[in-house]
Amino acid sequence: MAGFTGTARQPRALAVRLPNGRDALSQRLTTALATLIAPRLVPQSGRAYTQGGNAYTPVSGQVVVEARAGTTRHAVVTVVRLR
């Protein structure tokens, strides 16, 4: 995982690093997932951007999530669970 949108206490979506090296924003997190992930977020200062231009707050450390990414032109990334 590369970062998040929203606040560290209530993340809305995650910026995930896909196997091809791209960063992409996930769909909105469920309340249950946001609650599990929030305590592990250590925000860095500044903003980062996906290749599509979406801003997110980068994180330090490594948070691993399982995600599903669609294969269409506008691939939808859905976070499934925290690893």
PyMOL commands that place a pseudoatom at each C-alpha (Angstrom):
pseudoatom trace, name=CA, resn=MET, resi=1, chain=A, elem=C, hetatm=0, pos=[0.000, 0.000, 0.000]
pseudoatom trace, name=CA, resn=ALA, resi=2, chain=A, elem=C, hetatm=0, pos=[1.250, 3.471, -0.856]
pseudoatom trace, name=CA, resn=GLY, resi=3, chain=A, elem=C, hetatm=0, pos=[-1.167, 5.768, 1.001]
pseudoatom trace, name=CA, resn=PHE, resi=4, chain=A, elem=C, hetatm=0, pos=[-4.736, 6.827, 1.718]
pseudoatom trace, name=CA, resn=THR, resi=5, chain=A, elem=C, hetatm=0, pos=[-7.341, 9.509, 1.176]
pseudoatom trace, name=CA, resn=GLY, resi=6, chain=A, elem=C, hetatm=0, pos=[-9.350, 11.029, 4.006]
pseudoatom trace, name=CA, resn=THR, resi=7, chain=A, elem=C, hetatm=0, pos=[-7.757, 11.167, 7.449]
pseudoatom trace, name=CA, resn=ALA, resi=8, chain=A, elem=C, hetatm=0, pos=[-5.496, 8.638, 9.144]
pseudoatom trace, name=CA, resn=ARG, resi=9, chain=A, elem=C, hetatm=0, pos=[-8.246, 8.039, 11.718]
pseudoatom trace, name=CA, resn=GLN, resi=10, chain=A, elem=C, hetatm=0, pos=[-10.932, 7.592, 9.042]
pseudoatom trace, name=CA, resn=PRO, resi=11, chain=A, elem=C, hetatm=0, pos=[-9.380, 6.576, 5.715]
pseudoatom trace, name=CA, resn=ARG, resi=12, chain=A, elem=C, hetatm=0, pos=[-11.804, 6.738, 2.785]
pseudoatom trace, name=CA, resn=ALA, resi=13, chain=A, elem=C, hetatm=0, pos=[-9.806, 4.918, 0.119]
pseudoatom trace, name=CA, resn=LEU, resi=14, chain=A, elem=C, hetatm=0, pos=[-6.335, 3.446, -0.231]
pseudoatom trace, name=CA, resn=ALA, resi=15, chain=A, elem=C, hetatm=0, pos=[-3.651, 4.163, -2.773]
pseudoatom trace, name=CA, resn=VAL, resi=16, chain=A, elem=C, hetatm=0, pos=[-2.372, 0.698, -3.612]
pseudoatom trace, name=CA, resn=ARG, resi=17, chain=A, elem=C, hetatm=0, pos=[0.688, -0.257, -5.617]
pseudoatom trace, name=CA, resn=LEU, resi=18, chain=A, elem=C, hetatm=0, pos=[-0.362, -2.720, -8.296]
pseudoatom trace, name=CA, resn=PRO, resi=19, chain=A, elem=C, hetatm=0, pos=[1.893, -5.542, -9.559]
pseudoatom trace, name=CA, resn=ASN, resi=20, chain=A, elem=C, hetatm=0, pos=[2.689, -3.491, -12.694]
pseudoatom trace, name=CA, resn=GLY, resi=21, chain=A, elem=C, hetatm=0, pos=[4.161, -0.733, -10.470]
pseudoatom trace, name=CA, resn=ARG, resi=22, chain=A, elem=C, hetatm=0, pos=[1.276, 1.754, -10.879]
pseudoatom trace, name=CA, resn=ASP, resi=23, chain=A, elem=C, hetatm=0, pos=[-0.403, 3.385, -7.904]
pseudoatom trace, name=CA, resn=ALA, resi=24, chain=A, elem=C, hetatm=0, pos=[-4.209, 3.396, -8.056]
pseudoatom trace, name=CA, resn=LEU, resi=25, chain=A, elem=C, hetatm=0, pos=[-6.933, 4.506, -5.662]
pseudoatom trace, name=CA, resn=SER, resi=26, chain=A, elem=C, hetatm=0, pos=[-9.275, 1.851, -4.374]
pseudoatom trace, name=CA, resn=GLN, resi=27, chain=A, elem=C, hetatm=0, pos=[-13.002, 2.136, -4.137]
pseudoatom trace, name=CA, resn=ARG, resi=28, chain=A, elem=C, hetatm=0, pos=[-14.308, 3.581, -0.878]
pseudoatom trace, name=CA, resn=LEU, resi=29, chain=A, elem=C, hetatm=0, pos=[-13.411, 1.392, 2.116]
pseudoatom trace, name=CA, resn=THR, resi=30, chain=A, elem=C, hetatm=0, pos=[-16.118, -0.270, 4.136]
pseudoatom trace, name=CA, resn=THR, resi=31, chain=A, elem=C, hetatm=0, pos=[-16.396, 0.939, 7.727]
pseudoatom trace, name=CA, resn=ALA, resi=32, chain=A, elem=C, hetatm=0, pos=[-15.084, -2.406, 8.977]
pseudoatom trace, name=CA, resn=LEU, resi=33, chain=A, elem=C, hetatm=0, pos=[-11.963, -2.276, 6.781]
pseudoatom trace, name=CA, resn=ALA, resi=34, chain=A, elem=C, hetatm=0, pos=[-11.299, 1.382, 7.568]
pseudoatom trace, name=CA, resn=THR, resi=35, chain=A, elem=C, hetatm=0, pos=[-11.462, 0.559, 11.293]
pseudoatom trace, name=CA, resn=LEU, resi=36, chain=A, elem=C, hetatm=0, pos=[-8.918, -2.283, 10.902]
pseudoatom trace, name=CA, resn=ILE, resi=37, chain=A, elem=C, hetatm=0, pos=[-6.528, -0.337, 8.681]
pseudoatom trace, name=CA, resn=ALA, resi=38, chain=A, elem=C, hetatm=0, pos=[-6.544, 3.066, 10.459]
pseudoatom trace, name=CA, resn=PRO, resi=39, chain=A, elem=C, hetatm=0, pos=[-4.336, 2.056, 13.435]
pseudoatom trace, name=CA, resn=ARG, resi=40, chain=A, elem=C, hetatm=0, pos=[-1.602, 0.880, 11.029]
pseudoatom trace, name=CA, resn=LEU, resi=41, chain=A, elem=C, hetatm=0, pos=[-1.396, 4.108, 9.022]
pseudoatom trace, name=CA, resn=VAL, resi=42, chain=A, elem=C, hetatm=0, pos=[1.676, 6.258, 9.652]
pseudoatom trace, name=CA, resn=PRO, resi=43, chain=A, elem=C, hetatm=0, pos=[1.245, 9.289, 7.393]
pseudoatom trace, name=CA, resn=GLN, resi=44, chain=A, elem=C, hetatm=0, pos=[4.208, 11.040, 5.807]
pseudoatom trace, name=CA, resn=SER, resi=45, chain=A, elem=C, hetatm=0, pos=[4.138, 14.763, 5.205]
pseudoatom trace, name=CA, resn=GLY, resi=46, chain=A, elem=C, hetatm=0, pos=[3.141, 16.076, 1.805]
pseudoatom trace, name=CA, resn=ARG, resi=47, chain=A, elem=C, hetatm=0, pos=[0.976, 14.711, -0.956]
pseudoatom trace, name=CA, resn=ALA, resi=48, chain=A, elem=C, hetatm=0, pos=[1.573, 12.099, -3.632]
pseudoatom trace, name=CA, resn=TYR, resi=49, chain=A, elem=C, hetatm=0, pos=[-0.337, 11.475, -6.838]
pseudoatom trace, name=CA, resn=THR, resi=50, chain=A, elem=C, hetatm=0, pos=[-1.402, 8.443, -8.815]
pseudoatom trace, name=CA, resn=GLN, resi=51, chain=A, elem=C, hetatm=0, pos=[-0.631, 8.318, -12.529]
pseudoatom trace, name=CA, resn=GLY, resi=52, chain=A, elem=C, hetatm=0, pos=[-4.240, 9.421, -13.030]
pseudoatom trace, name=CA, resn=GLY, resi=53, chain=A, elem=C, hetatm=0, pos=[-3.624, 12.595, -11.002]
pseudoatom trace, name=CA, resn=ASN, resi=54, chain=A, elem=C, hetatm=0, pos=[-5.521, 11.586, -7.840]
pseudoatom trace, name=CA, resn=ALA, resi=55, chain=A, elem=C, hetatm=0, pos=[-3.951, 12.999, -4.655]
pseudoatom trace, name=CA, resn=TYR, resi=56, chain=A, elem=C, hetatm=0, pos=[-3.317, 10.896, -1.549]
pseudoatom trace, name=CA, resn=THR, resi=57, chain=A, elem=C, hetatm=0, pos=[-1.339, 11.025, 1.684]
pseudoatom trace, name=CA, resn=PRO, resi=58, chain=A, elem=C, hetatm=0, pos=[1.680, 8.702, 1.499]
pseudoatom trace, name=CA, resn=VAL, resi=59, chain=A, elem=C, hetatm=0, pos=[2.441, 6.323, 4.384]
pseudoatom trace, name=CA, resn=SER, resi=60, chain=A, elem=C, hetatm=0, pos=[5.693, 5.095, 5.869]
pseudoatom trace, name=CA, resn=GLY, resi=61, chain=A, elem=C, hetatm=0, pos=[6.204, 1.486, 6.747]
pseudoatom trace, name=CA, resn=GLN, resi=62, chain=A, elem=C, hetatm=0, pos=[4.564, -1.390, 5.006]
pseudoatom trace, name=CA, resn=VAL, resi=63, chain=A, elem=C, hetatm=0, pos=[0.862, -2.111, 5.176]
pseudoatom trace, name=CA, resn=VAL, resi=64, chain=A, elem=C, hetatm=0, pos=[-0.158, -5.050, 3.029]
pseudoatom trace, name=CA, resn=VAL, resi=65, chain=A, elem=C, hetatm=0, pos=[-3.722, -5.427, 1.811]
pseudoatom trace, name=CA, resn=GLU, resi=66, chain=A, elem=C, hetatm=0, pos=[-5.352, -7.897, -0.522]
pseudoatom trace, name=CA, resn=ALA, resi=67, chain=A, elem=C, hetatm=0, pos=[-7.043, -6.147, -3.427]
pseudoatom trace, name=CA, resn=ARG, resi=68, chain=A, elem=C, hetatm=0, pos=[-8.888, -7.077, -6.584]
pseudoatom trace, name=CA, resn=ALA, resi=69, chain=A, elem=C, hetatm=0, pos=[-8.197, -5.023, -9.681]
pseudoatom trace, name=CA, resn=GLY, resi=70, chain=A, elem=C, hetatm=0, pos=[-10.407, -5.079, -12.745]
pseudoatom trace, name=CA, resn=THR, resi=71, chain=A, elem=C, hetatm=0, pos=[-8.851, -5.446, -16.154]
pseudoatom trace, name=CA, resn=THR, resi=72, chain=A, elem=C, hetatm=0, pos=[-10.933, -2.941, -18.079]
pseudoatom trace, name=CA, resn=ARG, resi=73, chain=A, elem=C, hetatm=0, pos=[-9.690, 0.454, -19.269]
pseudoatom trace, name=CA, resn=HIS, resi=74, chain=A, elem=C, hetatm=0, pos=[-10.854, 2.058, -16.008]
pseudoatom trace, name=CA, resn=ALA, resi=75, chain=A, elem=C, hetatm=0, pos=[-9.762, -0.719, -13.694]
pseudoatom trace, name=CA, resn=VAL, resi=76, chain=A, elem=C, hetatm=0, pos=[-11.632, -0.680, -10.412]
pseudoatom trace, name=CA, resn=VAL, resi=77, chain=A, elem=C, hetatm=0, pos=[-9.514, -1.601, -7.392]
pseudoatom trace, name=CA, resn=THR, resi=78, chain=A, elem=C, hetatm=0, pos=[-11.362, -3.085, -4.424]
pseudoatom trace, name=CA, resn=VAL, resi=79, chain=A, elem=C, hetatm=0, pos=[-9.591, -3.709, -1.118]
pseudoatom trace, name=CA, resn=VAL, resi=80, chain=A, elem=C, hetatm=0, pos=[-10.699, -7.099, 0.174]
pseudoatom trace, name=CA, resn=ARG, resi=81, chain=A, elem=C, hetatm=0, pos=[-8.825, -7.426, 3.469]
pseudoatom trace, name=CA, resn=LEU, resi=82, chain=A, elem=C, hetatm=0, pos=[-5.821, -6.464, 5.549]
pseudoatom trace, name=CA, resn=ARG, resi=83, chain=A, elem=C, hetatm=0, pos=[-2.935, -8.947, 5.420]
for i in range(1, 83): cmd.bond("trace and resi %d" % i, "trace and resi %d" % (i + 1))
show_as sticks, trace
zoom trace
